[in-house]
Amino acid sequence: MAVPMLSSLLLPVLALIAITPEPIAFHLGPIPVFWYGICYAVGIAATYTVITREANRRGLDARLVDNGIIIVAAAALAGGRAYHVIDQWALYQDNLLKIVMPPYTGLGVYGGIVTGVIAAFVIVRRWRQPFWKWADVIAPGIFVMQAIGRWGNFFNQELYGPPTNLPWGIAVDCAHRISDHGTAQWPCPQFPAETTAFQPLFLYESVSGLIGAAVLLMLARRIGPRMRPGDLFLIWGMWYAAVRFGLETFRQDNWTLGGIPTAMVISTAVFVAAGVVLVYRHRPGSTTETWGEPPVQDAAAAGDEGDYYDDDDDDAPADGDGQPNTAG
């Protein structure tokens, strides 16, 4: 009984994914507004909410997010676009204006991660803030951004895998049956649009982001005081690298290095590096400071967050140098 009931609940949702959407949401006069941009904007807004709440809860100055998130988001956008253009150079080499003019057809996550992390590092160092603590606060927000932003790929009919018989397969119209590097794949004469569904890789990343954000936020509340600053960020790096490595096995005509998909090479390096650093910082006898209990907050300002911890500890969490953090 459970399986038929589950199917009846899922079918209305899956039917929505069976459509082939238009990339343009609406027009402001002659200016088209694309769903991809809307998803990116909504993702930034949700990320801002998560980061500011976590910063307040853990004793950091959340006001810094107001300026920093715009700089980091712009850097991540530029890096993500650069990675995508390099990856799919064949689509842009004959018309360079397509790089900066809409409609945009994708961002490379690893490019955005690199430039976003660099920008964040420069900002927190300039503002004399603890980088690893801010990295932990930002990590759940990155997952949220991924979960929402990936739906922009759905509206662009991109980031899908090979044909599948799974009930959550998505439809892709004939005009979008193009590989990452501009070559035709799965042509409609052999794979009719009416009967062919494809692996929704964007959906897998989105779901992974939702679960990942929930796990990191749970860890921050359950064992956060005992964790080293940077642990959540390193877990995020390992999580995303593992998911991305797995999803690359579904993709064809990838950007490769030595015959190996570039994203797989990067994912392996990120997973190993983050894992080694995480284990090293938790080695026996490590002197790396823990987060410690978050500072007591005024109930009116903290809202529901004030219920997660006892009110016995009035000490601010220690920075990496062992001194109380007075920024918040």
C-alpha positions as CSV (number, residue, x, y, z in Angstrom):
1,M,0.0,0.0,0.0
2,A,2.8,2.4,0.8
3,V,4.3,2.3,-2.7
4,P,1.1,3.2,-4.6
5,M,0.3,5.9,-2.1
6,L,3.8,7.4,-2.5
7,S,3.4,7.3,-6.3
8,S,0.1,9.1,-6.1
9,L,1.7,11.8,-4.1
10,L,4.6,12.2,-6.4
11,L,2.9,12.1,-9.7
12,P,1.5,15.7,-9.5
13,V,4.9,17.0,-8.7
14,L,6.6,15.0,-11.4
15,A,4.1,16.1,-13.9
16,L,5.3,19.7,-13.4
17,I,8.8,18.7,-14.3
18,A,7.6,17.0,-17.5
19,I,7.0,20.5,-19.1
20,T,9.6,22.2,-21.3
21,P,9.8,25.7,-19.8
22,E,10.6,29.0,-21.4
23,P,13.7,30.8,-20.1
24,I,12.0,34.2,-20.1
25,A,9.8,34.9,-17.1
26,F,8.4,38.2,-18.3
27,H,9.3,41.5,-20.0
28,L,9.9,45.0,-18.5
29,G,9.1,46.9,-21.6
30,P,11.6,45.6,-24.2
31,I,13.9,44.1,-21.6
32,P,13.4,40.3,-21.0
33,V,13.7,39.0,-17.4
34,F,15.1,35.5,-17.4
35,W,14.2,32.8,-14.9
36,Y,17.9,32.1,-14.5
37,G,18.5,35.5,-13.1
38,I,15.4,35.3,-10.9
39,C,16.6,32.1,-9.4
40,Y,20.1,33.6,-8.8
41,A,18.5,36.6,-7.1
42,V,16.2,34.6,-4.9
43,G,19.2,32.3,-4.0
44,I,21.2,35.3,-2.9
45,A,18.3,36.6,-0.8
46,A,17.9,33.3,0.9
47,T,21.6,32.9,1.5
48,Y,21.7,36.4,3.0
49,T,19.0,35.3,5.5
50,V,20.8,32.1,6.5
51,I,24.2,33.8,6.9
52,T,23.0,36.8,8.9
53,R,21.0,34.5,11.3
54,E,23.9,32.2,11.8
55,A,26.3,35.2,12.3
56,N,24.1,36.7,15.0
57,R,23.6,33.4,16.7
58,R,27.3,32.6,16.8
59,G,28.5,36.1,18.0
60,L,29.8,37.6,14.7
61,D,28.9,41.0,13.4
62,A,26.1,40.3,11.0
63,R,26.1,43.9,9.7
64,L,29.3,43.0,7.8
65,V,27.2,40.7,5.6
66,D,25.3,43.7,4.1
67,N,28.4,44.9,2.3
68,G,30.3,41.6,1.9
69,I,27.6,39.5,0.3
70,I,27.4,41.9,-2.8
71,I,31.2,41.8,-3.3
72,V,31.4,38.0,-2.9
73,A,28.3,37.3,-5.1
74,A,29.8,39.5,-7.8
75,A,33.1,37.7,-7.6
76,A,31.4,34.3,-7.6
77,L,29.3,35.3,-10.6
78,A,32.4,36.4,-12.6
79,G,34.3,33.3,-11.7
80,G,31.4,31.0,-12.4
81,R,30.9,32.6,-15.8
82,A,34.6,32.4,-16.6
83,Y,34.7,28.7,-15.8
84,H,31.6,28.0,-17.9
85,V,33.0,30.0,-20.9
86,I,36.3,28.1,-20.7
87,D,34.5,24.8,-20.4
88,Q,32.2,25.5,-23.4
89,W,34.6,27.7,-25.5
90,A,33.2,26.3,-28.7
91,L,29.9,28.1,-28.0
92,Y,31.6,31.5,-27.6
93,Q,34.7,31.6,-29.8
94,D,32.9,33.0,-32.8
95,N,30.8,35.5,-30.9
96,L,32.6,36.9,-27.8
97,L,29.6,39.2,-27.0
98,K,27.7,36.1,-26.0
99,I,29.9,35.9,-22.9
100,V,28.5,39.0,-21.4
101,M,25.1,39.4,-23.1
102,P,21.9,37.6,-22.2
103,P,20.5,35.1,-22.3
104,Y,23.0,33.4,-20.0
105,T,23.2,29.7,-20.3
106,G,25.1,28.7,-17.2
107,L,27.7,29.2,-14.5
108,G,30.5,26.9,-13.5
109,V,30.2,26.2,-9.8
110,Y,33.9,25.6,-9.2
111,G,34.9,28.8,-10.9
112,G,32.4,30.7,-8.6
113,I,33.7,28.9,-5.6
114,V,37.4,29.9,-6.3
115,T,36.7,33.6,-6.9
116,G,34.0,33.8,-4.2
117,V,36.4,32.2,-1.5
118,I,39.2,34.5,-2.6
119,A,36.9,37.6,-2.3
120,A,35.6,36.5,1.1
121,F,39.2,35.9,2.4
122,V,40.3,39.3,1.3
123,I,37.3,41.0,2.9
124,V,37.5,39.3,6.3
125,R,41.2,39.8,6.5
126,R,40.8,43.5,5.6
127,W,38.1,43.8,8.3
128,R,40.2,41.9,10.8
129,Q,37.6,39.2,11.1
130,P,38.3,35.4,11.8
131,F,38.2,33.8,8.4
132,W,37.5,30.2,9.5
133,K,34.5,31.3,11.7
134,W,33.0,33.2,8.8
135,A,33.6,30.3,6.5
136,D,31.5,28.1,8.9
137,V,28.7,30.6,8.9
138,I,28.8,31.0,5.1
139,A,28.9,27.2,4.3
140,P,25.1,26.5,4.9
141,G,24.3,29.6,2.8
142,I,26.3,28.2,-0.1
143,F,24.2,25.1,0.0
144,V,21.0,27.2,0.0
145,M,22.3,29.1,-3.0
146,Q,23.0,25.9,-4.8
147,A,19.6,24.5,-4.0
148,I,17.7,27.5,-5.4
149,G,20.1,28.6,-8.1
150,R,20.2,25.2,-9.8
151,W,16.5,25.7,-10.8
152,G,17.7,28.3,-13.3
153,N,19.2,25.3,-15.2
154,F,15.8,23.8,-15.4
155,F,14.3,26.8,-17.1
156,N,17.2,26.9,-19.5
157,Q,16.8,23.2,-20.2
158,E,20.4,22.4,-19.3
159,L,22.3,20.4,-16.8
160,Y,20.6,17.1,-17.6
161,G,21.9,13.7,-18.1
162,P,21.2,10.8,-20.5
163,P,17.8,9.3,-21.2
164,T,16.1,7.5,-18.3
165,N,13.0,5.5,-17.5
166,L,12.9,6.8,-13.9
167,P,9.6,8.5,-13.0
168,W,11.3,11.8,-12.2
169,G,13.0,12.1,-15.6
170,I,12.5,15.5,-17.3
171,A,11.5,16.4,-20.8
172,V,14.0,18.3,-23.0
173,D,12.8,19.7,-26.3
174,C,14.7,19.1,-29.5
175,A,16.2,22.5,-29.7
176,H,18.1,22.0,-26.4
177,R,19.5,18.5,-27.2
178,I,23.0,20.0,-27.3
179,S,26.0,18.8,-25.4
180,D,28.2,21.0,-23.3
181,H,30.5,21.7,-26.2
182,G,27.9,22.5,-28.9
183,T,27.5,19.1,-30.6
184,A,24.1,17.5,-31.1
185,Q,23.2,14.6,-28.9
186,W,20.2,12.4,-28.4
187,P,18.5,13.6,-31.6
188,C,14.7,13.6,-31.6
189,P,14.3,11.1,-34.5
190,Q,15.9,8.4,-32.3
191,F,14.7,9.9,-29.0
192,P,11.2,11.4,-29.6
193,A,10.4,14.3,-27.3
194,E,7.0,12.9,-26.5
195,T,8.4,9.7,-25.0
196,T,12.0,10.4,-23.9
197,A,12.9,11.7,-20.4
198,F,16.3,12.7,-19.1
199,Q,18.2,12.5,-15.8
200,P,17.5,15.8,-14.0
201,L,21.1,16.5,-12.7
202,F,20.1,20.0,-11.7
203,L,17.4,18.5,-9.4
204,Y,20.0,16.1,-7.8
205,E,22.2,19.1,-7.0
206,S,19.3,21.1,-5.7
207,V,18.1,18.3,-3.3
208,S,21.7,17.7,-2.2
209,G,22.0,21.4,-1.3
210,L,18.8,21.4,0.8
211,I,19.9,18.3,2.7
212,G,23.4,19.7,3.1
213,A,22.2,23.0,4.5
214,A,20.0,21.1,7.0
215,V,22.8,18.9,8.1
216,L,25.3,21.8,8.6
217,L,22.8,23.8,10.5
218,M,22.0,20.8,12.7
219,L,25.7,20.1,13.4
220,A,26.2,23.8,14.3
221,R,23.5,23.5,16.9
222,R,24.2,20.0,18.2
223,I,28.0,20.0,18.4
224,G,29.0,23.4,17.2
225,P,30.6,24.6,20.4
226,R,33.0,21.6,20.3
227,M,33.9,22.0,16.6
228,R,36.9,23.8,15.3
229,P,36.3,27.0,13.3
230,G,36.3,25.9,9.7
231,D,35.0,22.3,10.3
232,L,31.6,23.1,8.7
233,F,33.3,24.7,5.7
234,L,35.5,21.7,5.2
235,I,32.5,19.3,5.5
236,W,30.7,21.4,2.9
237,G,33.8,21.1,0.6
238,M,33.9,17.3,0.9
239,W,30.1,17.0,0.5
240,Y,29.9,19.1,-2.7
241,A,33.0,17.4,-4.2
242,A,31.6,13.9,-3.7
243,V,28.2,14.9,-5.2
244,R,29.8,16.7,-8.1
245,F,32.1,13.7,-8.8
246,G,29.1,11.4,-8.9
247,L,27.0,13.6,-11.2
248,E,29.9,13.9,-13.7
249,T,29.5,10.2,-14.5
250,F,26.1,11.1,-16.1
251,R,27.5,13.8,-18.3
252,Q,28.9,13.4,-21.9
253,D,31.4,15.5,-23.8
254,N,32.8,16.9,-20.6
255,W,35.7,19.3,-20.4
256,T,38.6,17.0,-19.8
257,L,42.2,17.0,-18.5
258,G,44.2,14.1,-19.8
259,G,41.0,12.3,-20.8
260,I,39.4,12.7,-17.3
261,P,36.6,15.2,-16.8
262,T,38.0,18.3,-15.3
263,A,35.3,18.6,-12.7
264,M,36.2,15.0,-11.5
265,V,39.8,16.1,-11.1
266,I,38.9,19.2,-9.2
267,S,36.4,17.3,-7.1
268,T,39.0,14.6,-6.1
269,A,41.5,17.3,-5.2
270,V,39.0,19.2,-3.1
271,F,37.7,16.1,-1.3
272,V,41.2,14.9,-0.4
273,A,42.5,18.3,0.6
274,A,39.5,19.1,2.8
275,G,39.5,15.7,4.4
276,V,43.2,15.9,5.2
277,V,42.9,19.3,6.8
278,L,39.8,18.2,8.8
279,V,41.6,15.1,10.1
280,Y,44.8,17.0,10.8
281,R,43.0,19.7,12.8
282,H,41.3,17.0,15.0
283,R,44.5,14.9,15.6
284,P,45.3,13.9,19.1
285,G,46.9,16.8,21.0
286,S,45.7,19.4,18.5
287,T,45.8,22.9,20.0
288,T,43.3,24.4,17.5
289,E,40.7,26.4,19.4
290,T,37.1,25.2,19.4
291,W,34.1,27.5,18.7
292,G,32.9,27.5,22.4
293,E,29.4,28.4,23.5
294,P,27.9,31.3,21.6
295,P,27.3,34.5,23.6
296,V,24.1,35.0,25.4
297,Q,21.7,37.1,23.3
298,D,18.9,39.4,24.2
299,A,15.7,37.3,23.8
300,A,13.9,40.0,21.8
301,A,16.9,40.4,19.4
302,A,17.6,36.7,19.1
303,G,14.0,35.5,18.6
304,D,13.7,31.8,18.5
305,E,17.5,31.4,18.3
306,G,17.9,32.1,22.0
307,D,16.3,28.8,22.9
308,Y,19.1,26.6,21.6
309,Y,21.6,27.2,24.3
310,D,21.6,27.7,28.1
311,D,22.0,31.2,29.5
312,D,24.8,30.2,31.9
313,D,27.7,31.0,29.6
314,D,28.3,34.8,29.2
315,D,31.7,34.4,27.4
316,A,32.0,35.3,23.7
317,P,33.5,32.5,21.5
318,A,37.2,32.6,21.1
319,D,38.9,33.7,17.9
320,G,41.7,31.6,16.4
321,D,44.2,33.5,18.7
322,G,42.3,32.5,21.8
323,Q,41.0,36.0,22.6
324,P,37.3,36.7,23.0
325,N,35.5,37.8,19.9
326,T,34.0,41.3,20.5
327,A,33.0,42.0,16.9
328,G,29.4,41.0,17.5
